[in-house]
């Protein structure tokens, strides 16, 4: 990530990148070394330099579809521990706790749905159905790994012994709010409440500049595209899975979910066009906010970049501490600002894209994603190294 004066993230200290890559290499090597001959072909894939492997690496999901790799449930207890040790190397302590909480929520969701949703398998909501896959050999010049499952997608690229990319980074929660004995569980409470506080702090004029649409779109707009581009509109449910269902009942279920979501939002094709990703971004810029609102915007960005290992999160914090940089960050809102009502927001600058929606299941089903408009999956860095390799 090199600074270019346009608001992109500045150089990250090499020592931090190297430390993270070393931890990932050691953890991935230990996990792969524990697998048997049946498990290894699922877990270990070709290098990102291989076109077929790269196409698979860029094929990411956040629906309860098969994500590719070796599922946690298909591993021994020791292997599961090693797998989660690898996952932890790509996250901050708080990020890891959030991810593992979301994985465990599959149990609560199963009960919420009356244990009836199966998605073509023995258990439709399964905390063991999170797939881990390594691309290339840990320690090679270029290798990558990902964890994916319902409401989780973590994607990491290591190049020349340095961690170079941690996006797309998707975390969702269904249910977004769960009652506990004597309390409430809200894995995405910080990102939701901070954004709402910012939106509600805006006076009528500022809120009018921030408002993207009076009602909330039913999902994140960028979807699971490998790259986000100007004019992208929301992807519908049917396109967010690894292919179509052979079972007509499941195919109808997906269609019904999409139909209900669209009916709930009331969106037409024109509404989706209005909510499209734009470059430059829509919304109110940091330049138009007062001191307290700017503080909330910085905190909101940090709640996403803070998912990453601490050295990277700290670098983002330092970057957005600059008033000049924050001036170029835009905040957009759609829907109601009342708690418990459907809403969507977007944070965007020349590089970062953050999206959050909580609209489905009566605004108790949240999606959040942090993306890099210039280098999701480390594609810019990877392109440079491919060129270098070709010239060697």
N, C-alpha and C positions, 0 to 999 in steps of 0.2 A: 504494500500500500504506500504509494509515494505521493507526497504532496505536490499539487500543481497550482496552488494558489486559488483554486476554484471551490474550495470547501471540502475537498476530499481529505481523507485521514492521512496524517503525515507519516513519515517513516517510523516504524516500530523498532525499538532497540533489538538488535540481532540476538542479544543474549536471551531475551525473553522468548523469542521465536524458537531459538535452539533448545532452550530448556523444555518448552512445551513439546517440541518434536521428539526430543529424547524420551520423555515420559510416554508419549504415544507409541514410539517404536518399541520400547521395552514391554509395555502392556500388550500391544498387539502381537508381538512375538510370543509372549507367554501364553496368550489365549490360543493362538493358532497351534502352538506346540502341544496343547492339551487335547486337541481334537483327534478323533479317529478317522479312518479311511472313508467312512460314510459321511461324516460331518464336514470334512475339510473342503470338498468340492463346492459345497454350498457357501462356506464362509470365505474362501479365498478365490478372488476373481483376477482376471488379467489386469495389467497395468493400465492406467488412464491413457497411456500412449497408444494403446490398441483401440481402433475405432469402435469395435463392438462393445468393449468394456466401457469406453467413454460414453457411448450412447446409454448404456445401462446406468452409469453413475449419475447422469443428468436426469434420469427418469425417477423422480421423487414423488411421494404421496403423503397425504395426511388423513386419508380415509381409511377405514378398516379393511383394506385390501391387502394382498400379499405384496410385501415391499422388496423382497429379494434378499437372500442371505440365509443365515442360520438363525432360527427362532430361539429365543431364550428358553422356552419350554422344552425344546429338544436337546437340552444340554444337561449334564450332571450338575449337582450343586457346586462342585469345585469349578467347573467350566463357567457356570453362571457368575460366580464371584469374579473370575478373571475377565469375563465379558464386561461386567459393570465397572471394573477397575479401568478398562479402556475407555468406557463412556465417560467416566469421571475426569479423565485427562483433558477432555474437550470442553469442560464446563467449569464455572466458578463453583464454590461450595453451595451457594444459594441456587445457582442454576441447576446443579445436580439434584438438590433436594426437590426442586420444582418438577423436574423431569420425572423423577421416580414417583412422586406423588401422583402425577397425571397417569402414569402407567398403572398404579394401584386403583385409580378411579374406575377402571374397567369393571371392577367388582361391584361398585355402587351403581354404575350404569346398567349392569346386567339386572340387578334387582329392580331398578327404576322402570325398566322396560318389561318387567314381569317374566324375565328369563326366556323370552320368546324369540328374540332376534338371533338368527344363526349364521347368516351370510355364507351359507353353503358349507359349513364346517360343524364339528360337534359342539363347539362353544363359540357363539358369535362375539361375545365380549370377553376377551381372554387377556389377563395381564402378562401372560407368557408369550403372546404373539407380538413381540417386538424383534425385528430382524437386524442382525449385525453382519456387516460384510466389509471385507478389506479388499482394496483394489491395488494390485501390485504387491511387492514384498516389502514389509516394513524395513526401513533402512536403505531402500533403493533411492536413487536420486529423485524419483517422483513416485509417490504412492498416496493413497487416500483411504478413508474409511467413513462409514455412515451407520447410523442407527435410525431405523424407521418403524413406525407402527401407528396405530390410531392416535392421532393428535400429537405425534412426535416425529420430527425429522431433523436430524443433526448431520451435517455434512462438513468434512474436514479434508484439507489437502496439504500435504507436506512436500516441499520442493527443496532440494539441496540441503537437507537437514534442518529446515525451518518451517514452522507452521505458517502457511500463507493465506488460508481461507477457512472461515467457520460459518459461512452462509451458503444457501438458505438455512435459517434456524427457525423452525416452526414449533410452537407449543400451544396446544389447545386445552380445553377443560370441559367435560360433559359428565355430570352436571358442573356448571361453573360455581354454583353455591350448594354446599351440602351441609345439612344440620348435623352437628356433633353433640354429644352429651356435654352440655354446658358451654357450647361454643359453635362456631361456624368455620367450615373449611372453604377457602376461596383461593385456589392456587394462583390465579391471575388478578388478585385483588389490587396489588400495587399499580400495574399498568392501567387497569380500568378506572380506579378511583382517582388517580393522578390526572388522567386525561379529562375525566368529568369535572374535576375541580378547576382545571384550566378553562374548559369550555364555559362553565358556569360563572367564572370570574370576568368574562368578557362583557363589556357593555354592548348595547344594541348595535352600534356601528361596527365594532370589532367582530362581534359574533356574525354579523352579516357577511363580513369578509372571509370568515372561517367556514361558513356553512357551505358544504358541498351539495347537500340535498336535504329537504325537510324530513324525509323518511330514510331509514337505514337500508342499505343494500344487504342482501341475505347472506353474503359470504365475503371473504377477502377478495379483492378484485384481481390481484396478480395470480391467484390460484396456484397450481403447481407447474407453471411454465418454467422451463430451464432458464429463460432469460425474460426480463421485463422490458417492454418497449412502449414508446409513446402511442397512445390510442388503445391499449389493451383494455378490454372490458371483462366483466366477471365471467368466469367459466362456470358452466352449469354442472350439476351433480354428476350427470352421466359421463362427463369427460374427466372426472377426477379419480378414476379407478384404473386398474391395470387390465384393460379390456372389458368387454361386455359379459354379462352373466349368461351362462347356458340355461340356467333355471329361469323360466319365464316369470315365476313368482318373485324372484329376487330382482329381476329386471323391472318388473312393475313397481316393486318397493322403491327402488332408486328413483324412478319416474315420479312416484307419488311424493317422495320427500322433496324433490325439486319443485313440483307443482305447488305443494303447500308452502314452501319457502317463498316462492314467487308471489303467491296469493297474499301471503302475510306482508310482504314488502310493498305490494301494489305496483311493482316496477313494470314499465314497458320497455321496448327497445330504445326509445328516446331517453328514458331515465338511465338505462345502463350506459348509453353514450355520454350522458352528462357526468356519470361517475367514473369514466375511464381514467386510467393513469395518464398523466400529462407530463411532458418535459418541455419547458420548466413546470414546476408544480403549481397546483392551485392551493387556496387556503390563505391564511394570514401568516406573514413572515415574522420571525423573531424581531425584526426591526420595528414592527408595529405594536409590540407588547410593552407593558410597563415592567418595572423591576421584578415584582413578585411573579408576574406571569412568565417572564423569562426564566426565573428560577424553576418554575413548574415545568417548563418546556425542557430545560436541561435535565431535570430529574426524570422526566418521561423517557428521553433518549437513553439515559443511563440505566433504566430498568430493562432495556433491551440489550444494549451492548454489555451490560453487567452479567449476561448469561455466559459470556466467554471467559476463558481463563483470566486470572486477575491481571496479568501483565498487559493483556490486550484491552481489557476493560479500563484499566488505569490510563492507557494511552488515549482511548476515546474520551474519557473524562477530561483529560488535559486539553484535547483538541476542542471540545465544545465549551470549555471554559472561556475561550476567546469570544469576545463580543462580536467581532467581525464575522467569525464563522457562524455564530448563532443567528446573526442577521439574515443569513441565507437559508435557515431552516423554516419550513412551512408546516403549519398545523391546520388540518381540515377535519370537519365534523359533519356527520349526517345522522338524523334521527333525533330522538328526545334526549334531553340532558337529565331527565328524572331517573333515579336509581330504579332498576327493575324493568325499564322500558328498552325496546330494541334501539341499538345505537351502533355506530361505526365511526372510526377515526383513522386518520392517515398522517404520518409525519414523514417529510421528504426534504432532501436537499440534493445537490448535484450527485451525491453518491448513495446515501442511505435511503432506504424505503422501509417504513414501518407501517403495518396495517393491523387493525384490531376490529373484530365484529363480535357482538353478542346479540343475536337476533332470534336464533332458532330455539325451539322448546320453550317458548314464552320467555325469551331473553334469559335463558339459563344454560346456554351452550356457546362457549366462547372460542374464538380462533385468534391467534396472534402470530405474526411473522416478522422477522428482521431479515432484510435482503440488502444486497450490494448491487446497485444498478450498473456498475462498471465491472464487477469481478465476482459475481456469484460463482461458486464452485472453483474460484481461483482461475477463471478462464483467461484473464489477461496475462497473469503470471505464467500459466501453462503454455500459452501461445509463444511467449518469449523464449521459454526453455526448449520448446519444440524446434524453434528456429535455430537456437544455439546448437542443439544436438545434430540437426541437419547439416550444420556447417563444420562439425567436428570431423 
